[in-house]
């Protein structure tokens, strides 16, 4: 109902949406023409942010005000693919420059928009650090100030165990394994300014070290105990899986019967409790066992307490490629002392030490097998006696046997007990069976009489 005159006017529309107004023009001759015009009145929109510039990643809280409509719908676009439908959202901007666009639409179809610029500045320092190393390796941490960060600079690195190290470039070895480790990096620069960033450092388990050293050559028909062991700086629990010529076995120690001659491929895979694994491959050559006369084997034995020392002499006209020792299914550690070539062939001496304390009492046979360059072999059996005195199962029965039977053992116990009681009785000053006659100037007895005793 508002009426205005003049060729140019100003008018404030009180609501948004389409609005119609009439324009009437009259000339001096009294001619009049009237026309209607429709304008689309938009919404009034204003936006603001709690901060528009700062070190990134930059968190920003936005606010908006809208006039001229009702039943609004909102749409914020922060960067391609990142938006919000809230009226007053928040968003964290990575480093970079951004133009944030705000669009609003009312229920009557009126729209409005506004833009705001955000500047997320790069941090004053960047970090380079090691990752995917294990507990045995040193992790390196480097702080690199950006060109616009003013000095002086200083760095502190705080680790999960509470230790803090200072320096722009440091090395650190984690004392315990943890897959993900948080390191707090605090950079000091300029006039007392600081910048803190939380770094996530990933560790990997250390690969187990596997020990598996079977004999390289054995005779056919050998039942061999295959034993492996493993160590790791960050685990003490291991599982063992074997592949013996295509046969699968499990366990730290397995028995296998090498029935036929040939080369046997053996692998043992060790996996620790953290999932790290290692594989060791070995080949055992199995040769026919014989009594080839071209190979002569003899031995001598020396004993020292529980230790038995064997010196094995091997003479072969066709050379010597291996000498192995076995106690049942267990390979023994036999080591070469020296080897020479004579007119009769190769002459070699080997050392074998046996500790009786490792075995129960009894007599055992140690098998010595020697192989020559023609894949021929010879073997002997050496007796190994473990006495009850040194055996690993030494018991009261062994003590009684040592003294020649139960009767002798009982007599010795009673005799020793009687002597101890008599000695204690004689030492008593008020003993009624002891008479002290005469004393020396120092008060010591010169004569002691036992009443009624010889």
C-alpha positions as CSV (number, residue, x, y, z in Angstrom):
1,X,0.0,0.0,0.0
2,X,3.0,2.3,0.1
3,X,3.0,5.0,-2.6
4,X,6.0,6.8,-3.9
5,X,6.5,9.5,-6.6
6,X,9.4,10.4,-8.7
7,X,11.5,9.0,-11.5
8,X,13.8,7.2,-9.0
9,X,12.8,5.9,-5.6
10,X,14.2,3.7,-2.9
11,X,12.2,1.0,-1.1
12,X,12.9,-1.5,1.6
13,X,11.1,-4.8,1.2
14,X,10.0,-6.2,4.5
15,X,10.0,-9.9,3.4
16,X,11.8,-12.1,1.0
17,X,10.4,-13.8,-2.0
18,X,8.6,-12.5,-5.1
19,X,7.0,-9.1,-4.7
20,X,4.9,-7.1,-7.3
21,X,4.9,-3.4,-7.6
22,X,3.0,-1.1,-10.0
23,X,4.5,1.8,-12.0
24,X,2.3,4.5,-13.5
25,X,3.6,7.1,-15.9
26,X,1.7,10.2,-17.1
27,X,2.8,12.7,-19.8
28,X,1.8,16.4,-20.3
29,X,-1.0,15.5,-22.7
30,X,-2.7,13.5,-20.0
31,X,-1.8,10.1,-21.4
32,X,-1.3,7.5,-18.7
33,X,0.3,4.0,-18.9
34,X,0.4,1.5,-16.0
35,X,2.6,-1.6,-15.8
36,X,3.3,-4.2,-13.0
37,X,6.8,-5.5,-12.2
38,X,7.8,-8.5,-10.1
39,X,11.1,-8.6,-8.2
40,X,12.6,-11.6,-6.3
41,X,13.7,-10.3,-2.9
42,X,16.5,-12.3,-1.4
43,X,17.4,-13.1,2.2
44,X,19.7,-11.0,4.3
45,X,22.7,-13.1,5.2
46,X,25.7,-12.4,7.4
47,X,28.5,-14.8,8.5
48,X,31.3,-14.6,11.1
49,X,34.2,-16.8,12.4
50,X,35.9,-16.9,15.8
51,X,39.3,-16.8,13.9
52,X,40.1,-16.4,10.3
53,X,43.9,-16.9,10.4
54,X,46.3,-19.0,12.5
55,X,48.6,-21.9,12.6
56,X,47.2,-25.0,11.0
57,X,45.6,-27.3,11.5
58,X,43.2,-24.4,12.3
59,X,39.9,-25.1,14.2
60,X,37.2,-22.5,13.3
61,X,33.8,-21.9,14.8
62,X,31.4,-20.3,12.4
63,X,28.2,-18.3,13.1
64,X,25.5,-17.0,10.8
65,X,22.4,-14.7,10.9
66,X,19.6,-14.6,8.4
67,X,16.7,-12.2,8.0
68,X,13.7,-12.1,5.7
69,X,12.2,-15.5,5.8
70,X,11.5,-18.7,7.8
71,X,12.0,-22.4,7.6
72,X,15.6,-22.0,6.6
73,X,17.9,-24.7,5.2
74,X,21.7,-24.2,5.4
75,X,24.7,-25.4,3.4
76,X,28.3,-24.6,4.2
77,X,31.1,-25.5,1.8
78,X,34.6,-25.5,3.4
79,X,36.5,-27.2,0.7
80,X,35.7,-29.6,-2.1
81,X,33.8,-32.6,-0.6
82,X,33.7,-31.0,2.9
83,X,30.4,-29.4,3.9
84,X,27.9,-28.9,6.8
85,X,24.1,-28.5,6.9
86,X,24.2,-26.8,10.4
87,X,23.6,-23.2,10.9
88,X,26.7,-22.6,13.1
89,X,29.2,-25.4,12.4
90,X,32.8,-25.9,13.3
91,X,35.6,-27.2,11.0
92,X,39.4,-27.7,11.3
93,X,41.3,-26.5,8.2
94,X,44.5,-28.2,7.1
95,X,47.3,-25.8,6.1
96,X,46.2,-23.7,3.1
97,X,44.0,-20.8,2.0
98,X,40.2,-21.3,1.8
99,X,37.1,-19.4,0.7
100,X,34.1,-20.7,2.7
101,X,30.7,-20.3,1.0
102,X,27.4,-20.2,3.0
103,X,24.1,-20.7,1.2
104,X,20.7,-20.4,2.8
105,X,17.2,-21.0,1.5
106,X,13.8,-20.1,3.1
107,X,10.6,-22.1,2.9
108,X,9.2,-19.6,0.3
109,X,12.1,-20.3,-2.0
110,X,14.1,-17.1,-1.3
111,X,17.9,-17.6,-1.1
112,X,20.9,-15.8,0.2
113,X,24.6,-16.4,0.4
114,X,27.8,-15.1,1.9
115,X,31.6,-15.9,1.7
116,X,34.4,-15.7,4.2
117,X,38.1,-16.3,3.8
118,X,40.2,-18.6,6.1
119,X,44.0,-18.7,6.2
120,X,45.5,-21.8,7.9
121,X,49.2,-21.1,8.2
122,X,51.9,-23.8,8.2
123,X,53.3,-24.8,11.6
124,X,56.6,-23.2,12.6
125,X,58.4,-26.6,12.4
126,X,58.1,-29.8,10.6
127,X,59.2,-33.2,11.8
128,X,60.9,-36.2,10.3
129,X,61.2,-39.4,12.2
130,X,61.8,-43.1,11.8
131,X,59.0,-45.7,11.8
132,X,58.5,-49.4,11.3
133,X,61.7,-50.3,13.2
134,X,62.1,-52.9,15.9
135,X,63.2,-52.7,19.5
136,X,66.9,-53.4,18.6
137,X,67.1,-50.4,16.4
138,X,67.4,-46.7,17.1
139,X,64.7,-44.3,16.0
140,X,65.8,-40.9,14.7
141,X,63.8,-37.7,15.3
142,X,64.6,-34.4,13.4
143,X,63.0,-31.0,13.9
144,X,63.2,-28.6,10.9
145,X,62.1,-25.0,11.6
146,X,60.1,-23.3,8.8
147,X,61.6,-20.2,7.1
148,X,59.3,-17.8,8.9
149,X,59.9,-19.2,12.4
150,X,62.2,-16.9,14.4
151,X,64.9,-18.2,16.6
152,X,66.3,-19.2,19.0
153,X,65.0,-22.7,18.7
154,X,64.8,-25.6,21.1
155,X,63.1,-29.0,21.1
156,X,61.9,-31.5,23.7
157,X,60.8,-35.0,23.0
158,X,58.7,-36.8,25.6
159,X,58.4,-40.6,25.3
160,X,55.9,-43.1,26.7
161,X,58.1,-44.3,29.5
162,X,58.3,-40.7,30.9
163,X,61.8,-40.0,29.5
164,X,62.3,-36.5,27.9
165,X,65.2,-35.8,25.6
166,X,66.1,-32.3,24.3
167,X,67.7,-31.4,21.0
168,X,66.8,-30.6,17.4
169,X,68.0,-34.0,16.2
170,X,68.0,-37.0,18.5
171,X,68.1,-40.8,18.5
172,X,66.1,-43.0,20.8
173,X,65.7,-46.7,21.4
174,X,62.4,-47.8,22.8
175,X,62.9,-50.1,25.9
176,X,59.8,-52.2,25.4
177,X,57.7,-53.2,22.4
178,X,54.4,-51.4,21.7
179,X,53.1,-51.2,18.2
180,X,51.9,-47.6,18.4
181,X,53.9,-45.1,20.5
182,X,52.9,-41.5,21.2
183,X,55.8,-39.0,21.3
184,X,55.1,-35.5,22.4
185,X,57.2,-33.0,20.4
186,X,57.4,-29.5,21.8
187,X,59.1,-26.8,19.7
188,X,60.2,-23.5,21.3
189,X,60.9,-20.5,19.1
190,X,60.8,-16.7,18.9
191,X,60.0,-14.8,22.1
192,X,58.8,-17.7,24.2
193,X,56.4,-19.2,21.7
194,X,55.8,-23.0,21.7
195,X,54.3,-25.5,19.3
196,X,53.3,-29.0,20.4
197,X,52.5,-31.9,18.1
198,X,51.7,-35.5,19.0
199,X,53.6,-38.0,16.8
200,X,52.5,-41.6,16.4
201,X,55.5,-43.9,16.0
202,X,54.9,-47.4,14.8
203,X,57.2,-50.3,15.9
204,X,57.4,-53.7,14.4
205,X,58.3,-57.0,16.2
206,X,61.9,-58.1,16.0
207,X,62.6,-61.1,13.9
208,X,63.4,-64.2,16.1
209,X,66.9,-65.6,15.9
210,X,66.6,-69.4,15.3
211,X,69.3,-71.9,16.2
212,X,69.0,-75.3,14.4
213,X,72.2,-77.1,13.6
214,X,71.6,-80.8,12.8
215,X,74.5,-83.1,11.6
216,X,75.0,-82.6,7.9
217,X,75.6,-86.3,7.2
218,X,74.0,-89.3,9.0
219,X,73.7,-93.0,8.2
220,X,70.5,-94.6,7.0
221,X,68.2,-96.0,9.6
222,X,68.9,-93.2,12.1
223,X,66.1,-92.0,14.4
224,X,67.2,-88.4,14.9
225,X,65.9,-85.8,17.4
226,X,65.6,-82.5,15.6
227,X,65.8,-79.6,18.0
228,X,65.5,-75.9,17.4
229,X,65.6,-72.9,19.7
230,X,64.8,-69.3,19.3
231,X,65.4,-66.0,21.0
232,X,63.9,-62.6,20.6
233,X,64.5,-59.2,22.4
234,X,60.7,-58.6,22.7
235,X,59.1,-62.0,23.1
236,X,59.7,-65.2,25.0
237,X,57.0,-67.4,23.6
238,X,57.5,-69.3,20.3
239,X,55.8,-71.9,18.2
240,X,57.7,-74.2,15.9
241,X,56.5,-75.8,12.6
242,X,58.6,-78.2,10.6
243,X,58.7,-79.3,7.0
244,X,60.9,-82.5,6.6
245,X,60.9,-83.5,3.0
246,X,57.2,-82.6,2.7
247,X,56.2,-84.0,6.1
248,X,54.8,-81.4,8.5
249,X,55.5,-81.6,12.2
250,X,55.2,-79.1,15.1
251,X,56.9,-78.6,18.4
252,X,60.3,-77.4,19.5
253,X,61.7,-80.9,19.2
254,X,60.6,-83.7,16.8
255,X,61.8,-87.2,16.1
256,X,62.2,-88.3,12.5
257,X,63.3,-91.7,11.2
258,X,65.7,-91.3,8.2
259,X,65.1,-94.7,6.6
260,X,66.3,-94.2,3.1
261,X,69.5,-92.7,1.6
262,X,69.3,-89.3,-0.1
263,X,69.2,-85.6,0.6
264,X,66.5,-84.5,3.1
265,X,65.4,-80.8,2.9
266,X,64.4,-79.5,6.4
267,X,62.9,-76.2,7.3
268,X,61.7,-74.9,10.7
269,X,59.5,-71.8,10.9
270,X,59.5,-70.1,14.3
271,X,56.8,-67.6,15.1
272,X,56.8,-65.5,18.3
273,X,53.8,-64.2,20.3
274,X,53.9,-60.9,18.5
275,X,53.5,-62.5,15.0
276,X,57.1,-62.1,13.9
277,X,58.6,-65.2,12.2
278,X,61.8,-66.6,10.8
279,X,62.7,-69.6,8.8
280,X,65.9,-71.7,8.8
281,X,66.7,-74.2,6.0
282,X,69.0,-77.2,6.4
283,X,69.9,-80.2,4.3
284,X,70.9,-83.6,5.8
285,X,72.6,-86.1,3.6
286,X,71.7,-89.7,4.5
287,X,74.2,-92.3,3.4
288,X,74.1,-96.1,3.6
289,X,75.7,-97.3,6.8
290,X,78.4,-99.9,6.3
291,X,81.6,-101.4,7.8
292,X,84.0,-100.2,5.1
293,X,87.4,-101.5,5.8
294,X,89.0,-98.4,4.3
295,X,87.8,-96.4,7.3
296,X,89.4,-97.3,10.7
297,X,87.9,-95.9,13.9
298,X,89.4,-96.1,17.4
299,X,89.2,-94.2,20.6
300,X,90.8,-93.5,24.0
301,X,89.1,-92.4,27.2
302,X,90.2,-90.2,30.1
303,X,88.0,-89.5,33.2
304,X,88.1,-86.6,35.6
305,X,85.3,-86.8,38.2
306,X,82.0,-86.7,36.5
307,X,83.6,-85.8,33.1
308,X,84.5,-88.4,30.5
309,X,86.8,-87.3,27.7
310,X,87.0,-89.3,24.5
311,X,89.6,-88.9,21.8
312,X,88.4,-90.5,18.6
313,X,90.9,-91.4,15.9
314,X,89.7,-91.9,12.3
315,X,92.0,-93.1,9.4
316,X,90.5,-93.2,5.9
317,X,92.2,-94.0,2.6
318,X,89.6,-92.0,0.7
319,X,89.5,-88.9,2.9
320,X,87.1,-87.9,5.5
321,X,84.0,-85.7,4.9
322,X,82.2,-86.1,8.2
323,X,82.3,-87.7,11.6
324,X,79.1,-87.8,13.7
325,X,78.3,-89.0,17.2
326,X,74.9,-90.0,18.6
327,X,73.6,-91.1,21.9
328,X,70.3,-92.8,21.0
329,X,68.4,-90.3,18.9
330,X,70.4,-87.3,20.1
331,X,73.3,-86.0,18.1
332,X,76.4,-85.2,20.2
333,X,78.9,-82.4,19.8
334,X,82.0,-84.0,18.5
335,X,84.7,-81.5,17.4
336,X,87.8,-82.0,15.2
337,X,91.2,-81.5,16.9
338,X,93.4,-81.8,13.8
339,X,93.7,-83.5,10.5
340,X,96.7,-84.6,8.5
341,X,97.4,-86.6,5.3
342,X,99.7,-89.6,5.6
343,X,100.8,-92.4,3.3
344,X,97.9,-94.5,4.6
345,X,95.3,-91.7,4.0
346,X,93.7,-88.9,5.9
347,X,94.2,-89.1,9.7
348,X,91.9,-87.0,11.9
349,X,91.4,-86.7,15.7
350,X,88.1,-85.6,17.3
351,X,87.1,-84.6,20.8
352,X,84.0,-85.8,22.6
353,X,83.2,-84.7,26.2
354,X,80.5,-86.3,28.2
355,X,79.2,-85.1,31.6
356,X,77.7,-87.9,33.7
357,X,75.6,-85.4,35.7
358,X,73.4,-85.0,32.6
359,X,72.2,-88.6,32.5
360,X,70.6,-91.2,34.8
361,X,72.8,-94.0,36.1
362,X,73.4,-96.8,33.6
363,X,75.5,-97.8,30.7
364,X,75.0,-96.3,27.3
365,X,76.3,-96.8,23.8
366,X,77.7,-93.8,21.9
367,X,77.6,-94.4,18.1
368,X,80.5,-92.9,16.2
369,X,80.0,-92.8,12.4
370,X,82.6,-91.7,9.9
371,X,82.1,-91.0,6.1
372,X,84.6,-90.8,3.4
373,X,84.7,-89.0,0.0
374,X,83.2,-92.1,-1.7
375,X,80.0,-91.9,0.4
376,X,81.2,-95.0,2.3
377,X,81.0,-95.3,6.1
378,X,82.1,-97.2,9.1
379,X,80.9,-97.0,12.7
380,X,81.8,-98.2,16.2
381,X,80.0,-98.1,19.5
382,X,81.7,-96.6,22.6
383,X,80.5,-97.6,26.1
384,X,79.6,-94.7,28.3
385,X,78.9,-95.6,32.0
386,X,77.1,-93.2,34.4
387,X,77.7,-94.1,38.0
388,X,75.1,-93.5,40.7
389,X,77.6,-91.1,42.4
390,X,77.3,-88.6,39.6
391,X,74.1,-89.4,37.9
392,X,71.3,-86.9,37.4
393,X,69.0,-89.1,39.5
394,X,71.4,-89.5,42.5
395,X,69.1,-90.7,45.5
396,X,69.2,-92.1,49.1
397,X,69.5,-95.6,47.6
398,X,72.6,-94.5,45.7
399,X,74.1,-93.2,49.0
400,X,73.4,-96.6,50.7
401,X,74.9,-98.5,47.8
402,X,77.9,-96.2,48.0
403,X,78.6,-97.4,51.6
404,X,78.2,-101.1,50.7
405,X,74.6,-101.8,51.8
406,X,72.1,-100.8,54.4
407,X,73.8,-102.5,57.3
408,X,77.1,-100.7,56.8
409,X,75.2,-97.4,56.2
410,X,73.3,-97.8,59.5
411,X,76.5,-98.7,61.5
412,X,78.2,-95.6,60.1
413,X,75.2,-93.3,61.0
414,X,75.0,-94.7,64.6
415,X,78.8,-94.4,65.1
416,X,78.9,-90.8,63.9
417,X,75.8,-89.9,66.0
418,X,77.4,-91.5,69.1
419,X,80.6,-89.6,68.7
420,X,78.7,-86.3,68.4
421,X,76.7,-87.0,71.5
422,X,79.8,-88.0,73.5
423,X,81.7,-85.0,72.5
424,X,78.8,-82.7,73.4
425,X,78.5,-84.4,76.8
426,X,82.2,-84.1,77.7
427,X,82.1,-80.4,76.9
428,X,79.6,-79.7,79.7
429,X,81.2,-78.2,82.7
430,X,78.7,-79.8,85.1
431,X,79.1,-83.4,83.7
432,X,78.9,-85.8,86.8
433,X,81.1,-88.3,85.0
434,X,84.0,-85.9,84.7
435,X,86.4,-85.0,87.5
436,X,89.0,-82.3,87.0
437,X,92.1,-82.7,89.1
438,X,94.5,-79.8,89.3
439,X,94.6,-76.7,87.3
440,X,97.3,-74.8,85.6
441,X,98.2,-71.2,86.5
442,X,95.9,-70.1,83.7
443,X,93.0,-72.1,85.1
444,X,93.1,-74.9,82.5
445,X,92.6,-78.6,83.7
446,X,95.8,-80.6,84.0
447,X,94.1,-84.0,84.6
448,X,90.6,-85.2,83.6
449,X,89.2,-88.4,85.1
450,X,86.2,-90.2,83.7
451,X,84.4,-91.9,86.6
452,X,83.8,-95.6,86.0
453,X,85.1,-95.6,82.4
454,X,88.3,-96.8,80.8
